[in-house]
Amino acid sequence: MTDFYFIRHGQTAANAIGLKQGIINTEVTYLSETGKKQAESLHQGFDISFADQIIASPLQRTKDTANILNQSANLPITYDKRLLEISYGDWDGQKNAELEEKYPEVFDHVLNDVLPTYVTVAGGNTESFEDVIARAQDFMGSVSQKFPDGQIIVVTHGFTIKAAVLAAMGSPKEMMVIEEPDNTSVTKITYAPENHSYYLRYYNRVVHSGF
């Protein structure tokens, strides 16, 4: 079996002010001081030395989160573009609240997040939900084939983790049933090759979280 521990990067300035980051890789999307503290808290509370390696998205916020988590374990780190965040096209860098007000028909107003139909109005090189689910599934499939007994730390993004969970669930028709996980949360997905099945072991666990 291959165990994937999906970790969302720490908070960024863009997270704090409600921007859609997408694949932007500028200073506003780097870890804030809060994000660095979140990553350090996870480093202190989640010993990753049991794992074989870290695979991370190549954006700076995920690279920095991975490096903080890896201070003690010193695991090998590689980067994979399939772990990039969803691209919102021309909406990357815009305020989510303003987009929701302007385009209410393509937002879920409980989660305050885009519906799959957002691609019909957002311009530029947008990715559909299905696009990201497909690359998350491709990532898990190829890594589990290469490392059938692997313990893999995966440092990536909120929507990408949601997409991996949806892929593990067989790509259900209702894709808003899962909210994106919190910054520096841990989600565990296991792939069992003997029956070609995925198992969502836990979702959105946060060190020292409160309710």
C-alpha positions, -999 to +999 in steps of 0.1 A: +000+000+000+011+036-006+002+062+020+000+098+009+000+126+035-013+157+018-003+189+035-016+223+026+010+251+026+011+277+054-009+309+052+002+336+028-006+373+026-030+365-003-048+340+019-052+366+047-068+392+024-089+367+004-072+367-029-075+338-053-039+327-056-041+301-083-007+296-098+006+331-090+042+328-075+049+364-064+057+378-030+021+382-020+018+344-023+048+336-002+044+324+034+035+352+058+049+352+094+017+335+104+022+309+077+058+303+089+046+298+124+019+274+113+045+253+094+068+254+124+039+242+146+032+213+123+069+205+123+069+203+161+036+184+162+039+160+133+072+139+131+076+131+094+108+110+099+087+078+093+082+089+056+104+080+026+103+113+008+086+147+002+070+156-031+059+192-033+043+217-057+071+239-073+056+272-061+075+291-034+048+288-007+049+250-009+087+248-012+091+269+020+065+249+039+082+217+029+116+230+040+103+240+074+086+206+079+118+188+068+142+206+093+146+175+114+138+146+091+160+157+062+140+137+037+147+139+000+125+165-017+113+166-053+089+188-071+060+179-093+039+202-115+009+180-111+006+193-076+002+229-087-029+248-075-058+252-098-054+280-123-083+304-122-071+321-153-078+358-153-092+355-118-059+346-103-049+375-080-085+389-077-105+392-045-128+363-039-155+384-023-156+408-052-158+380-077-187+364-057-206+397-057-201+402-094-207+366-105-230+351-079-243+325-103-210+306-103-204+307-066-215+284-037-227+309-011-223+285+018-187+278+011-181+312-006-162+295-033-165+289-070-187+263-085-174+241-114-193+264-138-169+293-130-150+284-161-178+297-182-172+333-171-135+334-160-112+343-188-077+332-196-061+298-190-086+284-165-086+249-153-118+230-147-124+210-115-121+179-137-087+190-150-073+192-115-089+159-104-074+142-134-039+154-126-042+146-089-053+111-099-025+107-123+000+118-096-013+093-071-015+065-097+021+070-110+036+075-076+019+045-061+031+024-090+067+036-086+066+033-047+041+005-039+050+005-002+058+042+000+051+067+028+049+100+009+046+135+023+029+157-003+030+195+002+005+212-021-025+235-022-061+237-009-079+229-041-054+203-052-060+184-019-097+186-025-092+173-060-072+144-047-099+135-022-126+137-050-104+115-072-101+089-043-139+091-040-144+082-077-150+118-089-186+122-075-210+143-094-215+167-065-181+183-061-190+210-036-195+184-008-159+189+003-146+222+015-109+230+009-087+221+039-071+245+062-035+258+060-009+232+072-036+206+077-029+169+070-050+146+049-042+109+045-051+089+014-041+052+010-039+034-023-042-004-021-031-021-053-045-055-045-080-042-050-072-010-069-089+011-042-083+044-025-091+050+011-096+084+027-081+077+061-086+113+075-091+148+063-080+183+074-063+174+106-046+204+122-021+204+150-034+221+181-067+229+164-096+243+184-133+243+178 
